[in-house]
Amino acid sequence: MRIAICTDAWHPQVNGVVRTLAATVERLVARGHEVELVTPSQFLTMPLPGYSEIRLAMLPRFGTRRTLSDFAPDVVHIATEGPIGWSARSWCKANGVPFTSAFHTRFPEYAAVRTGLKPERFWPVMRRFHGASRAVLVSTPTLAHELASHGLNHTRLWTRGIDREVFHPHHDPLPELADLPRPIMLNVGRVAIEKNIEAFLHADVPGTKVIVGDGPALTRLKDRFPDAVFLGARHGVELARAYASADVFVFPSKTDTFGLVVIEALACGVPVAAYPVPGPLDIIGFGGRGPDNDLPMTIGALEDDLALAIAKALRCDRVGAAVQGARHNWDRATDQFLDAVREAVQSEARLEIA
């Protein structure tokens, strides 16, 4: 199958969207599919205001149309609602090519945090963008239910995975963390306002708080919280060693659609403390025994009081966390992606016959 993937998020950005797409593309190519990418690297770009490490393509419409026309895809997957995403959507509609889309980012909530407006103001744009796609790929059933409440009922599940060769509990600790006062509480991710990291840093708990990542809020948080340890960005084995060095992984975000770092932490044997919101609910579950409440042990704790969640998570089972984290598989996620795009192609064929 000839699959075009159009995304406003790509290397050198480091986030869950890029990592998900990169893992999927690698497996699609390995299975013999032809994949064409349309990314910001093909255009002149400008930094997103207030977020300089994210660069948006400038006037990508004609370049996107040219790339897609030359490749002649059977189906297009549009990963983001940015300039490239809108350009690809327009080309697909004009040329009768089926496309799927993905809801990687809770854009209405992100926009609300940054503008002070209510999320409801941004949902009409989301309905327009995703309404014409053959399927909106979502990472969790909870997110599918949320989108249905906003009028987007044509969702398909596309889960996430981990690299089991990298993320496992059998790593030596990072030297930088070896002598810190315990417990070590770790957060990994983009250091930005929408990640709600300040809630973690304000939590009144004993031990050492460690932040791994980079982002626009890094300098401000370093100044405000001098007792926290900021390690900057880490990748691959170094990141896995950071996970394995921690006693608990703290995920304070209330706007993520999933939280790839949550399953990476679990796979490294680290219980998770988070709020009871979509993402953590679909991984940890209300009672800390998985989304179906069927695990024989607790792997984390979800509480409206983050300090309480941390205290509970510190008593959870590290072996059970590692087993549950290792269940998340990129090959299974790629199967789900292929099922969705194949169905899109088949539905287009049925329309043509009719």
GUTIDREN-678104 format. One record per residue (C-alpha): x negated, y, z; residue number from 1. Coordinates in nm, 4 decimals. Example, Ala and Ser with C-alpha at 12.3 -4.5 7.8 and 13.67 -1.06 7.14 Angstrom:
<kekes>
+----------+----------+----------+-----+
!       xx !       yy !       zz ! num !
+----------+----------+----------+-----+
!  -1.2300 !  -0.4500 !   0.7800 !   1 !
!  -1.3670 !  -0.1060 !   0.7140 !   2 !
+----------+----------+----------+-----+
</kekes>
This chain:
<kekes>
+----------+----------+----------+-----+
!       xx !       yy !       zz ! num !
+----------+----------+----------+-----+
!   0.0000 !   0.0000 !   0.0000 !   1 !
!  -0.1141 !   0.3547 !  -0.0758 !   2 !
!  -0.0692 !   0.5594 !   0.2415 !   3 !
!  -0.1437 !   0.9299 !   0.2751 !   4 !
!  -0.1851 !   1.0656 !   0.6275 !   5 !
!  -0.1538 !   1.4419 !   0.6681 !   6 !
!  -0.2620 !   1.5973 !   0.9965 !   7 !
!  -0.3549 !   1.9354 !   1.1390 !   8 !
!  -0.5488 !   1.7555 !   1.4148 !   9 !
!  -0.8715 !   1.5825 !   1.3162 !  10 !
!  -1.2413 !   1.5638 !   1.3980 !  11 !
!  -1.4210 !   1.7446 !   1.5532 !  12 !
!  -1.1174 !   1.7924 !   1.7789 !  13 !
!  -1.1144 !   1.5488 !   2.0697 !  14 !
!  -0.7633 !   1.4579 !   2.1784 !  15 !
!  -0.5157 !   1.1737 !   2.1824 !  16 !
!  -0.3738 !   1.2566 !   1.8390 !  17 !
!  -0.7136 !   1.2378 !   1.6695 !  18 !
!  -0.8127 !   0.9218 !   1.8516 !  19 !
!  -0.4826 !   0.7546 !   1.7677 !  20 !
!  -0.5059 !   0.8442 !   1.3994 !  21 !
!  -0.8726 !   0.7423 !   1.3745 !  22 !
!  -0.8036 !   0.4015 !   1.5325 !  23 !
!  -0.5062 !   0.3488 !   1.3022 !  24 !
!  -0.6891 !   0.4505 !   0.9839 !  25 !
!  -0.9769 !   0.2166 !   1.0682 !  26 !
!  -0.7380 !  -0.0772 !   1.1003 !  27 !
!  -0.5332 !   0.0130 !   0.7928 !  28 !
!  -0.8459 !   0.0162 !   0.5764 !  29 !
!  -0.9669 !  -0.3113 !   0.7311 !  30 !
!  -0.6354 !  -0.4687 !   0.6297 !  31 !
!  -0.6808 !  -0.3651 !   0.2673 !  32 !
!  -0.4560 !  -0.0596 !   0.2473 !  33 !
!  -0.5640 !   0.2495 !   0.0537 !  34 !
!  -0.5593 !   0.5528 !   0.2815 !  35 !
!  -0.5984 !   0.9180 !   0.1843 !  36 !
!  -0.6392 !   1.1839 !   0.4520 !  37 !
!  -0.5377 !   1.5485 !   0.4335 !  38 !
!  -0.7046 !   1.7319 !   0.7243 !  39 !
!  -0.8268 !   2.0833 !   0.8126 !  40 !
!  -1.1794 !   1.9874 !   0.6983 !  41 !
!  -1.0589 !   2.0291 !   0.3384 !  42 !
!  -0.9592 !   2.3948 !   0.3811 !  43 !
!  -1.0721 !   2.7276 !   0.5130 !  44 !
!  -0.9647 !   2.7407 !   0.8758 !  45 !
!  -0.9012 !   2.9914 !   1.1505 !  46 !
!  -0.9103 !   2.9313 !   1.5270 !  47 !
!  -0.5782 !   2.8918 !   1.7032 !  48 !
!  -0.5340 !   3.2069 !   1.9162 !  49 !
!  -0.6360 !   3.1285 !   2.2730 !  50 !
!  -0.7641 !   2.7853 !   2.1688 !  51 !
!  -1.0757 !   2.8380 !   1.9589 !  52 !
!  -1.1733 !   2.4703 !   1.9359 !  53 !
!  -0.8519 !   2.3984 !   1.7439 !  54 !
!  -0.8767 !   2.5322 !   1.3906 !  55 !
!  -0.5741 !   2.5607 !   1.1632 !  56 !
!  -0.5891 !   2.5287 !   0.7869 !  57 !
!  -0.5314 !   2.8557 !   0.6017 !  58 !
!  -0.2870 !   2.8405 !   0.3109 !  59 !
!  -0.3106 !   2.4617 !   0.2683 !  60 !
!  -0.0049 !   2.4248 !   0.0479 !  61 !
!  -0.1756 !   2.4073 !  -0.2925 !  62 !
!  -0.4651 !   2.1926 !  -0.1744 !  63 !
!  -0.2257 !   1.9527 !  -0.0022 !  64 !
!  -0.0098 !   1.9284 !  -0.3129 !  65 !
!  -0.3122 !   1.8650 !  -0.5335 !  66 !
!  -0.4528 !   1.5919 !  -0.3066 !  67 !
!  -0.1194 !   1.4150 !  -0.2742 !  68 !
!  -0.0426 !   1.4400 !  -0.6461 !  69 !
!  -0.3829 !   1.2973 !  -0.7389 !  70 !
!  -0.3530 !   1.0122 !  -0.4875 !  71 !
!   0.0111 !   0.9292 !  -0.5747 !  72 !
!   0.0955 !   0.7646 !  -0.2423 !  73 !
!   0.3695 !   0.5107 !  -0.1880 !  74 !
!   0.4438 !   0.6816 !   0.1415 !  75 !
!   0.3181 !   0.9787 !   0.3412 !  76 !
!   0.2801 !   0.9922 !   0.7166 !  77 !
!   0.2889 !   1.3457 !   0.8584 !  78 !
!   0.1280 !   1.3505 !   1.1999 !  79 !
!   0.1656 !   1.7139 !   1.3064 !  80 !
!   0.4015 !   2.0078 !   1.2702 !  81 !
!   0.1286 !   2.2539 !   1.1646 !  82 !
!   0.0487 !   2.4188 !   0.8292 !  83 !
!  -0.0693 !   2.0934 !   0.6691 !  84 !
!   0.2321 !   1.9078 !   0.8048 !  85 !
!   0.4773 !   2.1596 !   0.6601 !  86 !
!   0.2929 !   2.1595 !   0.3259 !  87 !
!   0.3043 !   1.7801 !   0.3056 !  88 !
!   0.6740 !   1.7774 !   0.4000 !  89 !
!   0.7489 !   2.0231 !   0.1191 !  90 !
!   0.5576 !   1.8130 !  -0.1367 !  91 !
!   0.7348 !   1.4924 !  -0.0340 !  92 !
!   1.0791 !   1.6512 !  -0.0592 !  93 !
!   0.9997 !   1.8066 !  -0.3976 !  94 !
!   0.8639 !   1.4797 !  -0.5411 !  95 !
!   1.1001 !   1.2260 !  -0.3842 !  96 !
!   0.8225 !   1.0517 !  -0.1911 !  97 !
!   0.9329 !   0.8974 !   0.1403 !  98 !
!   0.7596 !   1.0163 !   0.4522 !  99 !
!   0.7482 !   0.9362 !   0.8174 ! 100 !
!   0.6539 !   1.1814 !   1.0895 ! 101 !
!   0.5254 !   1.1532 !   1.4440 ! 102 !
!   0.6099 !   1.3313 !   1.7670 ! 103 !
!   0.2644 !   1.3295 !   1.9250 ! 104 !
!   0.2961 !   1.6568 !   2.1116 ! 105 !
!   0.5856 !   1.7959 !   2.3104 ! 106 !
!   0.5533 !   2.1208 !   2.1237 ! 107 !
!   0.8604 !   2.2907 !   2.2767 ! 108 !
!   0.7211 !   2.2368 !   2.6274 ! 109 !
!   0.3682 !   2.3411 !   2.5250 ! 110 !
!   0.5030 !   2.6549 !   2.3584 ! 111 !
!   0.7164 !   2.7314 !   2.6629 ! 112 !
!   0.4134 !   2.7134 !   2.8932 ! 113 !
!   0.2179 !   2.9518 !   2.6716 ! 114 !
!   0.4961 !   3.1996 !   2.5856 ! 115 !
!   0.7221 !   3.2006 !   2.8901 ! 116 !
!   1.0219 !   3.1208 !   2.6685 ! 117 !
!   1.2505 !   2.8261 !   2.7325 ! 118 !
!   1.1744 !   2.5006 !   2.5462 ! 119 !
!   1.5238 !   2.5072 !   2.3912 ! 120 !
!   1.4143 !   2.8016 !   2.1773 ! 121 !
!   1.1740 !   2.5769 !   1.9863 ! 122 !
!   1.3860 !   2.2654 !   1.9334 ! 123 !
!   1.5634 !   2.3905 !   1.6155 ! 124 !
!   1.2226 !   2.4030 !   1.4430 ! 125 !
!   1.1510 !   2.0465 !   1.5555 ! 126 !
!   1.4889 !   1.9236 !   1.4288 ! 127 !
!   1.4305 !   2.0855 !   1.0920 ! 128 !
!   1.0785 !   1.9461 !   1.0560 ! 129 !
!   1.1547 !   1.5873 !   1.1566 ! 130 !
!   1.5122 !   1.5641 !   1.0306 ! 131 !
!   1.4135 !   1.4749 !   0.6739 ! 132 !
!   1.1622 !   1.2044 !   0.7657 ! 133 !
!   1.2592 !   0.8389 !   0.7267 ! 134 !
!   1.1445 !   0.7693 !   1.0832 ! 135 !
!   0.9989 !   0.9712 !   1.3684 ! 136 !
!   0.7261 !   0.7641 !   1.5328 ! 137 !
!   0.7169 !   0.7957 !   1.9122 ! 138 !
!   0.4887 !   0.6404 !   2.1702 ! 139 !
!   0.7496 !   0.5395 !   2.4304 ! 140 !
!   1.1193 !   0.4520 !   2.4680 ! 141 !
!   1.1579 !   0.7431 !   2.7097 ! 142 !
!   1.0425 !   0.9841 !   2.4404 ! 143 !
!   1.2812 !   0.8238 !   2.1908 ! 144 !
!   1.5675 !   0.8849 !   2.4329 ! 145 !
!   1.4580 !   1.2459 !   2.4803 ! 146 !
!   1.4474 !   1.3101 !   2.1060 ! 147 !
!   1.7911 !   1.1515 !   2.0653 ! 148 !
!   1.9265 !   1.4022 !   2.3169 ! 149 !
!   1.8024 !   1.6757 !   2.0827 ! 150 !
!   1.9631 !   1.5236 !   1.7731 ! 151 !
!   1.6716 !   1.3182 !   1.6413 ! 152 !
!   1.8027 !   0.9618 !   1.6484 ! 153 !
!   1.5876 !   0.8001 !   1.3788 ! 154 !
!   1.2878 !   0.7123 !   1.5961 ! 155 !
!   1.0579 !   0.4119 !   1.5762 ! 156 !
!   0.8215 !   0.2909 !   1.8458 ! 157 !
!   0.4487 !   0.3355 !   1.7809 ! 158 !
!   0.2545 !   0.2439 !   2.0933 ! 159 !
!  -0.1102 !   0.3059 !   2.1768 ! 160 !
!  -0.4146 !   0.0915 !   2.2446 ! 161 !
!  -0.7646 !   0.0904 !   2.3865 ! 162 !
!  -1.1050 !  -0.0266 !   2.2691 ! 163 !
!  -1.1508 !  -0.3271 !   2.4968 ! 164 !
!  -1.5227 !  -0.3428 !   2.4265 ! 165 !
!  -1.5632 !   0.0036 !   2.5791 ! 166 !
!  -1.2890 !   0.0372 !   2.8395 ! 167 !
!  -1.3250 !  -0.2352 !   3.1017 ! 168 !
!  -1.4094 !  -0.2426 !   3.4744 ! 169 !
!  -1.7599 !  -0.3907 !   3.4462 ! 170 !
!  -1.9577 !  -0.0684 !   3.4077 ! 171 !
!  -2.2307 !   0.0747 !   3.6264 ! 172 !
!  -2.1205 !   0.3991 !   3.7924 ! 173 !
!  -2.2337 !   0.7333 !   3.6571 ! 174 !
!  -2.5356 !   0.8580 !   3.8531 ! 175 !
!  -2.3714 !   1.2021 !   3.8867 ! 176 !
!  -2.0869 !   1.0464 !   4.0842 ! 177 !
!  -2.2727 !   0.7865 !   4.2872 ! 178 !
!  -2.3325 !   0.9939 !   4.6030 ! 179 !
!  -2.0190 !   1.2102 !   4.6090 ! 180 !
!  -1.7859 !   1.1963 !   4.9111 ! 181 !
!  -1.5162 !   0.9345 !   4.8667 ! 182 !
!  -1.2541 !   0.8918 !   4.7472 ! 183 !
!  -1.3443 !   1.0138 !   4.4001 ! 184 !
!  -1.0361 !   1.1453 !   4.2191 ! 185 !
!  -1.0845 !   1.1778 !   3.8441 ! 186 !
!  -0.9017 !   1.3658 !   3.5714 ! 187 !
!  -0.9959 !   1.3317 !   3.2035 ! 188 !
!  -0.8642 !   1.5380 !   2.9174 ! 189 !
!  -0.8407 !   1.8756 !   2.7560 ! 190 !
!  -0.8939 !   2.1504 !   3.0132 ! 191 !
!  -0.5999 !   2.3714 !   2.9214 ! 192 !
!  -0.3060 !   2.5350 !   3.0940 ! 193 !
!  -0.0469 !   2.2882 !   2.9627 ! 194 !
!  -0.2313 !   1.9968 !   3.1269 ! 195 !
!  -0.1353 !   2.1291 !   3.4727 ! 196 !
!  -0.4827 !   2.0577 !   3.6122 ! 197 !
!  -0.4421 !   2.3257 !   3.8779 ! 198 !
!  -0.1764 !   2.1111 !   4.0475 ! 199 !
!  -0.4437 !   1.8445 !   4.0940 ! 200 !
!  -0.7089 !   2.0913 !   4.2084 ! 201 !
!  -0.4676 !   2.2483 !   4.4591 ! 202 !
!  -0.3668 !   1.9099 !   4.6092 ! 203 !
!  -0.4605 !   1.8913 !   4.9778 ! 204 !
!  -0.6412 !   1.5578 !   4.9833 ! 205 !
!  -0.9804 !   1.4431 !   5.1175 ! 206 !
!  -1.2617 !   1.3375 !   4.8878 ! 207 !
!  -1.4066 !   1.4763 !   4.5640 ! 208 !
!  -1.2150 !   1.5971 !   4.2615 ! 209 !
!  -1.3883 !   1.5383 !   3.9285 ! 210 !
!  -1.2867 !   1.6841 !   3.5921 ! 211 !
!  -1.4140 !   1.5356 !   3.2649 ! 212 !
!  -1.3358 !   1.7378 !   2.9543 ! 213 !
!  -1.3650 !   2.0713 !   2.7839 ! 214 !
!  -1.1173 !   2.3387 !   2.6877 ! 215 !
!  -1.0113 !   2.7018 !   2.7099 ! 216 !
!  -0.9390 !   2.6941 !   3.0850 ! 217 !
!  -1.2725 !   2.5399 !   3.1870 ! 218 !
!  -1.4581 !   2.8565 !   3.2885 ! 219 !
!  -1.1632 !   2.9936 !   3.4842 ! 220 !
!  -1.1099 !   2.6685 !   3.6758 ! 221 !
!  -1.4803 !   2.6373 !   3.7555 ! 222 !
!  -1.4697 !   2.9833 !   3.9102 ! 223 !
!  -1.1505 !   2.9207 !   4.1059 ! 224 !
!  -1.2373 !   2.5732 !   4.2326 ! 225 !
!  -1.6107 !   2.5623 !   4.3132 ! 226 !
!  -1.5737 !   2.2467 !   4.5240 ! 227 !
!  -1.4587 !   2.0422 !   4.2244 ! 228 !
!  -1.7119 !   1.8678 !   3.9996 ! 229 !
!  -1.6848 !   1.9546 !   3.6284 ! 230 !
!  -1.8789 !   1.7115 !   3.4093 ! 231 !
!  -1.7812 !   1.8472 !   3.0672 ! 232 !
!  -1.6810 !   1.6179 !   2.7832 ! 233 !
!  -1.7877 !   1.2519 !   2.7888 ! 234 !
!  -1.7254 !   0.9894 !   2.5231 ! 235 !
!  -1.7504 !   0.6158 !   2.4680 ! 236 !
!  -1.9402 !   0.4189 !   2.7314 ! 237 !
!  -2.0247 !   0.7351 !   2.9269 ! 238 !
!  -1.6513 !   0.8075 !   2.9581 ! 239 !
!  -1.5785 !   0.4488 !   3.0592 ! 240 !
!  -1.8488 !   0.4709 !   3.3278 ! 241 !
!  -1.6827 !   0.7857 !   3.4614 ! 242 !
!  -1.3504 !   0.6034 !   3.4840 ! 243 !
!  -1.5049 !   0.3017 !   3.6546 ! 244 !
!  -1.6796 !   0.5271 !   3.9081 ! 245 !
!  -1.3512 !   0.6701 !   4.0351 ! 246 !
!  -1.1236 !   0.5490 !   4.3126 ! 247 !
!  -0.8099 !   0.6937 !   4.1540 ! 248 !
!  -0.7215 !   0.8569 !   3.8240 ! 249 !
!  -0.5027 !   1.1657 !   3.8580 ! 250 !
!  -0.2814 !   1.2667 !   3.5660 ! 251 !
!  -0.0974 !   1.5890 !   3.6529 ! 252 !
!   0.0378 !   1.6692 !   3.3058 ! 253 !
!   0.4129 !   1.7055 !   3.2646 ! 254 !
!   0.4042 !   1.7755 !   2.8901 ! 255 !
!   0.2188 !   1.4787 !   2.7358 ! 256 !
!   0.4144 !   1.2295 !   2.5286 ! 257 !
!   0.2044 !   0.9360 !   2.6487 ! 258 !
!  -0.1377 !   0.9849 !   2.8036 ! 259 !
!  -0.3993 !   0.7732 !   2.6273 ! 260 !
!  -0.6376 !   0.8459 !   2.9130 ! 261 !
!  -0.3970 !   0.6737 !   3.1531 ! 262 !
!  -0.4307 !   0.3342 !   2.9860 ! 263 !
!  -0.8063 !   0.3827 !   2.9464 ! 264 !
!  -0.8339 !   0.4461 !   3.3201 ! 265 !
!  -0.6212 !   0.1417 !   3.4001 ! 266 !
!  -0.8329 !  -0.0753 !   3.1700 ! 267 !
!  -1.1382 !   0.0332 !   3.3696 ! 268 !
!  -0.9675 !  -0.0875 !   3.6870 ! 269 !
!  -0.8604 !   0.2532 !   3.8204 ! 270 !
!  -0.5103 !   0.2990 !   3.9675 ! 271 !
!  -0.3218 !   0.6079 !   3.8514 ! 272 !
!  -0.1486 !   0.8890 !   4.0390 ! 273 !
!   0.0924 !   1.1060 !   3.8397 ! 274 !
!   0.4286 !   1.2752 !   3.8357 ! 275 !
!   0.7412 !   1.0710 !   3.7488 ! 276 !
!   0.7701 !   1.2093 !   3.3949 ! 277 !
!   0.7734 !   1.0571 !   3.0426 ! 278 !
!   0.4397 !   0.8974 !   2.9688 ! 279 !
!   0.3500 !   0.7843 !   3.3204 ! 280 !
!   0.7004 !   0.6410 !   3.3623 ! 281 !
!   0.6498 !   0.4309 !   3.0484 ! 282 !
!   0.3108 !   0.3011 !   3.1640 ! 283 !
!   0.3165 !   0.2920 !   3.5454 ! 284 !
!   0.6914 !   0.2749 !   3.6111 ! 285 !
!   0.8942 !   0.4246 !   3.8953 ! 286 !
!   0.7754 !   0.1710 !   4.1504 ! 287 !
!   0.4196 !   0.1437 !   4.0226 ! 288 !
!   0.4767 !  -0.2082 !   3.8885 ! 289 !
!   0.5016 !  -0.1289 !   3.5186 ! 290 !
!   0.7877 !   0.0152 !   3.3123 ! 291 !
!   0.9972 !  -0.3005 !   3.3621 ! 292 !
!   0.9068 !  -0.3267 !   3.7323 ! 293 !
!   0.7891 !  -0.6828 !   3.6750 ! 294 !
!   0.4201 !  -0.6738 !   3.7690 ! 295 !
!   0.3150 !  -0.8749 !   4.0752 ! 296 !
!   0.1100 !  -0.5808 !   4.2065 ! 297 !
!   0.1187 !  -0.2011 !   4.2046 ! 298 !
!  -0.1099 !  -0.0293 !   3.9551 ! 299 !
!  -0.0317 !   0.3307 !   4.0404 ! 300 !
!   0.2063 !   0.5715 !   4.2082 ! 301 !
!   0.4417 !   0.8361 !   4.0701 ! 302 !
!   0.5666 !   1.1051 !   4.3075 ! 303 !
!   0.6889 !   1.4634 !   4.2847 ! 304 !
!   0.4289 !   1.5320 !   4.5561 ! 305 !
!   0.0975 !   1.4701 !   4.3786 ! 306 !
!  -0.0968 !   1.4399 !   4.7064 ! 307 !
!   0.1393 !   1.1604 !   4.8127 ! 308 !
!   0.0954 !   0.9893 !   4.4763 ! 309 !
!  -0.2823 !   1.0013 !   4.5216 ! 310 !
!  -0.2612 !   0.8537 !   4.8715 ! 311 !
!  -0.0398 !   0.5691 !   4.7470 ! 312 !
!  -0.2504 !   0.5017 !   4.4377 ! 313 !
!  -0.5613 !   0.4597 !   4.6508 ! 314 !
!  -0.3969 !   0.1497 !   4.8007 ! 315 !
!  -0.3134 !  -0.0063 !   4.4634 ! 316 !
!  -0.4689 !  -0.3128 !   4.3018 ! 317 !
!  -0.7723 !  -0.2455 !   4.0800 ! 318 !
!  -0.7706 !  -0.5903 !   3.9202 ! 319 !
!  -0.4031 !  -0.5559 !   3.8347 ! 320 !
!  -0.4693 !  -0.2123 !   3.6858 ! 321 !
!  -0.7408 !  -0.3556 !   3.4607 ! 322 !
!  -0.5179 !  -0.6413 !   3.3435 ! 323 !
!  -0.2303 !  -0.4059 !   3.2624 ! 324 !
!  -0.4537 !  -0.1573 !   3.0829 ! 325 !
!  -0.6075 !  -0.4291 !   2.8660 ! 326 !
!  -0.2630 !  -0.5261 !   2.7368 ! 327 !
!  -0.2496 !  -0.2107 !   2.5245 ! 328 !
!  -0.3665 !  -0.3146 !   2.1819 ! 329 !
!  -0.4461 !  -0.1069 !   1.8711 ! 330 !
!  -0.3687 !  -0.3977 !   1.6382 ! 331 !
!  -0.0163 !  -0.4226 !   1.7770 ! 332 !
!   0.0223 !  -0.0459 !   1.7434 ! 333 !
!  -0.0942 !  -0.0672 !   1.3803 ! 334 !
!   0.1645 !  -0.3380 !   1.3127 ! 335 !
!   0.4331 !  -0.0996 !   1.4370 ! 336 !
!   0.3002 !   0.1826 !   1.2182 ! 337 !
!   0.3018 !  -0.0419 !   0.9107 ! 338 !
!   0.6532 !  -0.1651 !   0.9825 ! 339 !
!   0.7747 !   0.1952 !   0.9907 ! 340 !
!   0.6071 !   0.3081 !   0.6685 ! 341 !
!   0.7069 !  -0.0120 !   0.4837 ! 342 !
!   1.0672 !   0.0447 !   0.5867 ! 343 !
!   1.0429 !   0.4002 !   0.4557 ! 344 !
!   0.9232 !   0.2739 !   0.1162 ! 345 !
!   1.1941 !   0.0078 !   0.1048 ! 346 !
!   1.4669 !   0.2545 !   0.1952 ! 347 !
!   1.3544 !   0.4814 !  -0.0894 ! 348 !
!   1.3683 !   0.1853 !  -0.3288 ! 349 !
!   1.7225 !   0.1023 !  -0.2149 ! 350 !
!   1.8297 !   0.4628 !  -0.2755 ! 351 !
!   1.6841 !   0.4540 !  -0.6268 ! 352 !
!   1.8712 !   0.1320 !  -0.7073 ! 353 !
!   2.1946 !   0.2719 !  -0.5700 ! 354 !
+----------+----------+----------+-----+
</kekes>
